[in-house]
Amino acid sequence: MATLIRRQNGPRPSPDAMTLGEHLAELRRRLAVSLAGFSVATVVTYIVYPQVLTFLKHPYCAALHVGNLNPKCALVIQGPLDGFAIRLNVAAYGGLVLASPIILYELWKFVTPGLKANERRYAVPFVVATVGLFLLGAFVAYLTFPHALNFLFSASGPGVRPLISPQKYLGLIMALMAIFGLTFEFPVALVGLELAGAVTPAKLAKWRRIAILVIVVVAAVITPSSDPFSMLAMALPMVLFYEASIVLGKLIKR
């Protein structure tokens, strides 16, 4: 007992000196802090839900305005519980986004003691690049979505007016932003493989044509809205990221 008290109050032991129970206790503490941050962020998002809804509805309103379909751009619920359910879903998604810095920080603090000095040097840029590229991908999806909606609405033909529920619309735009954010992590994965020695810049350059074909096919398959605007908005940055990974790999190798 005295040993445990000294370890809790004293400096943190090295990973090699920690027992399995201490590792699990450390993990539990990091998970508790992450869960608390997520809970607070979810409550904040729930409170500012009207502003979040206005932000997410902007692509929908812009598409309707371009097509002269409905200037009020209202979303329609079909049940008394639908509005509350969609507010909870949006609050959960928003809470996860807002709490992501806390979650990544706690993950970083848990993993850092087991890394070597040179690995820690690369870890910080990787964490920053991961968050930045995810937000960039979500923003690109948000900017592209009005054009995607306009294309989808016009495909239904003249005289057809959309009457969309918030569940379907918000589910689509949040899924699109999440998928764009995840696919924009592509260069992080490539550079990580280069650092690990799994691939080399020369091999990536050799595989360029096949990689571009695969990127276009993957973008066409995983795009939730299945429209050409979103597909191109996803494929073109990934091709540029592929080329940038080759250049960055050469610089790191030097």
N, C-alpha and C positions, 0 to 999 in steps of 0.2 A: 504493500500500500504506500509506504513512504517513497519507494522508487517511482511509482506512478505519479505521486504528487510532485516530486522533483521534476519529472519529465514534462508535466503540464505547465508548471510555473517557470521552468528553465528554458534554455534554448532548444530549438527543435532538433531532434536527433537526425542523423543522416539516414537515407533510405535503407542502407545496408544494416544499420543498427536497430531498425524498427521491426517489431514482431508483426505477425499476421494480424493480430487483434488491433495493434496500433495503426496499421495500414487501413483496416476497415473503419476504425474510428475516425481517421483523417478523412476518408472518403465520405463517411456519413456527415461529417461537419461541412464539407464542401457542398454536398448535395442539399443540406438543410439551408445553407446560405443562398444557393441558387434558387431553390424553391421559394424562399421568402422573397427574393428579388422578383421572381416571376409573378408571385401573388400580388405584390404591391403594384407592379407594372400593369397587371391585368385590371386591377381596381381603377387605376388612373385612366386606362383606355376605356373602361366602362363609363366613367364619368364624362369623358370628352367624346363619347361616341357620336353625338350629333356632328361635331367638327370632322371626325374621321369619316363618317358616312358621306358628308359633303365632298370631302377630298376624293373618296373612292368613286363617287357618282359622277365626277367631272368628265371622264371619258365617255360615259353613257350619254350625258347631256350634250357633249360636243358632237357625238355621232348623230343624235336626233336633230340637233340644230342644223347640221350640214344637210341632212336628208329632208328637212322640213316635215318631220314626222310628228313630233309632239314637243312644243317649247317648254312644257312644265316638267318633262322628264321624270315622271313619277314612277316609283316601283310599287307593285301591288302585292299585298299579302292576302292569303286565302284562308287563314285560320287565326283564331284569337291568340294562340301561343307562338305564331310564326315570328312576330316582331321581337318578342323577348328572346327567342332561341337564336335569331340571327345576331342580336346584340351580344349575347354571351359568346358566340363563335368569333365575332370580330374582336371582342375584348381579349379572348384567349390568343388569337393570332397577334394582335397588337402587343399584348403583354410579352409574348415570346420575342418579338422584335426589340422591344424596349429593354428587356432584361438580358438580351444576348451579350452585351459587354460584361455584365456581372457574371454570367454563366461562363463565358470564355476566360475571364480573369480567374475564377475559381478553378477551372480546368487547368489553366496555366500554372497556378500555384501548387496544384496537386502533382503535376507532371514534372515541373522544373527541377526538384531535387534529384531526380533520376537521370537528368541530362548532363552531358559533358559541357565544358565551357564553350567549345565551338558550336555545339548543337543549340545551346541557349542563344548564341549570337544570331543564328538563322531563325530561331523560333519566333522572335518578336516581329520581324518583317512578315513572316508567314501569317501570323494572327492578324496583323493590320491589313495585309492584302486580302485575306479571307473575308473579313468584315466589309472592307471597301468594295471589293468586287461583287459581293452579294447585293449590297445596296445599289451599286451601279446597274446590275442586272434587273433588279426590281424597278428601278427608275426607267430603264429602257422599255420594259414591258408596259409601264404606266403611260409613257409617251406614245407607244405604238398602238395601244388598245383602241383609241377612237377610230383609227383607220381600219382596224380589224372589224370593229362593230359596224362601221359604215358599209364595209364589204359584205358582211354577213346579212345585214338588214336589206341591202339592195338585192341580194341573191333571191330573196323571197318573192320579188316581183312587185309591180305597181299595185297600189290600193291595199297593201298589207301593212298594218300598224302593229308594232310590238307591244305586248302587254306582259312584262317580265316581272317575276317575283324577286325580291331581294336575295333569297337563298341561292337562286340560280346565277344571278348576276354577280353578287359578291363572292360566291364560291368560285366562279370562273376567273374573275380578276385576281383574287388572292392566290389561286392555284397558278395562274400565269406568272405573277410576280415571283412566287416561290420557285417555280421551275426555271425562270430566267436567272434568278439569283444563284441557284445551284449550278446551272450550266456555265455561268461566268466564273466558277471556280476552276474551270478547265486549265488555265495557265498555271495555277497553283499546283495542281496535280502533276502537270508535265515537268515543272521545275523541280518539284520534290523527287520525281523519278530520276531526273538528271543528277541531282545531288546524291541520290542513293546509288548511282551507277547502273541503274536498270536500263536506261537508254542514254544515248549520246546525241548531241546536236547534229552530228553527221547522219545518224540513223533517222532522226526526225526529218531532216532535209530530204533524205532518200525516199521516205514514205509520204512525201508532201501530197502527191496526186491522190493516193489512196485515202489519205487522211481527209482531204477536202471532200471527196465523195462520201465518206462515212459521216462527216459532219453534216452535210446537206441532208442525207437520209435520216439521221438521228433527229435533226431539227424538224423535219417534216413529220416524224412519227410522234415525238413527245410534245409538240405544241398543242395545248388543250383546245384552242379555238380553231385549229385546222385551217387557218387563213394564210394567204401568201405573205401578207405584211409581217405577221409575227414570225413566220418561218425565216424570212430574210433577215429580220431584225435579230434573230438568234444566230443564224448561220454565219453572217458576215463578221460580227465581232469574234466568233470562235475561230474563224480562219485567220483573222488578224492576231488573235491571241496565240495561235499555233506558231505563226511566224515570229512573234515577239518572244516566245519561249525558246526558239532556236537561237535568237540573238542573245538573249539573257543567259542561256546555257553556255554559249561561247565565252561571254564575259566572265562568268563564274569559273569556268575552266582555266582561264588565264590567271 
